[in-house]
Amino acid sequence: QVQLVESGGGLVQAGGSLRLSCKASGIMFSINNMGWYRQAPGKQRDLVASITSGGSTDYVDSVKGRFTISRDNAKNTVYLQMNSLKPEDTAVYYCTSQRWGTSFKYWGQGTQVTVSS
């Protein structure tokens, strides 16, 4: 049974930091590409950051220089370090795992991040 469990969300003031974690089970974590998406109220769900099995990273322009995605294969966990948070970063953040060799993604349940001005 595949599970992606996010944690670390919460309420923070603008300029603050949060670190999201996503613990995976039931998948071959080390060979799967991982990602973080977010969805604000009334908006579509968008990719924020991704990391390949080899450790290559990519970010949406709006978070470059502020967010860092990383992974610990020994712990089956992917992280999203978010610094200099802005009110527009407020959203539900979802962890994804792309099954190796396919375009299929597993999704976590999401964690709420709220940034107050």
N, C-alpha and C positions, 0 to 999 in steps of 0.2 A: 504494500500500500504506500503510495507516494504521499509525502507530506512536506509542505514548505510552511514554516512557522515564523512569521515576522515578529519582531519586538523592537522596542526602543523609541516608538513614537511618543508624542506628547505635545504639550503647550510650551512655547518658548517665545521670548521677545525677539523682535527684529535685531539682527546682529549676533544672535546667539548660535549655538551649535547643538546638533543631535547626532547620535550614531545609531543607525538602524542595523539590525542583524536579521539574518534569515537562516534558520537551521533546517537542513534538508535531510530527509530519510527516504529509503525505498528507491533511490536512484543511484546511478553510477556518477556520483557528484563530480569526480575529478575530470571526467571527459566531457561533461556538459557545459555549454556556454550558459552564463547566468546574467540576469538583468534586473533592473529596477524600473518600474513604470509608476506613473502617478496619475490620479484623476481628481480634478477639482470639481466642485458642484456645478452641474450644467455643462461640463466640458467633456471632451473625449479623453480616453486613456492614452497617454503618450509615454514613449520610452524616454527615460532620464539618463541612464547609464548602463553600460554592458561590459562584461569581461569574458574573454574567451577561455577555453580550457588551458591555453598556453599563457594566459595572463595579459593579453592585449586588451586595452580599455578604449572605450569611446563614450563621449558625452554629448548631450544636447547643448547647443551654444549657450543657453541661458544659465547653465550651471557650471560651465567650464571655469576652472580656477577656484571654485567654491566647494564642489563636491568631489569626493574620491571614492571610487568603488574598489574593493579588494576581496580576496577570497583566501580561506584557510582550508585546504583540501583535507588536512588531518582532522579537522573538526566539522567537515561537511557544512561549512558556513560561509555565507557571503555577507559583506558589510557595505554600508553606504555612510561615509562620514560626510556630514553636511555642516559647513561653516558659513558664516556671514549670511545667515538665513534672512529671507525677505518675506513680507506678507504674501507675495505672489507664489511662494513655495508651498503655501497651505494646500493640502490635498491628502487623499488616501494613497499611500505608497504600497505597491505590490511587488513582491519578489517573483521572478520567473526562472525556470530552468528549461532550457531547450534540449530535448532529447537528441542525443548524438546521432548525426547522419540524417536528421529529419528537420522539418520546420515546426514540429509540434512542441508546444510549450505547456509546462505545468505552471499553475498559479497558486500563490499563497492567498490567505484570506484578507490581507491588507492591514495596514496600521496607519492610524490617523496622525498627521503632522499639522499642527496649527501654529502659525507665526503671527503674533500680535504686533501691531505698529506702536 
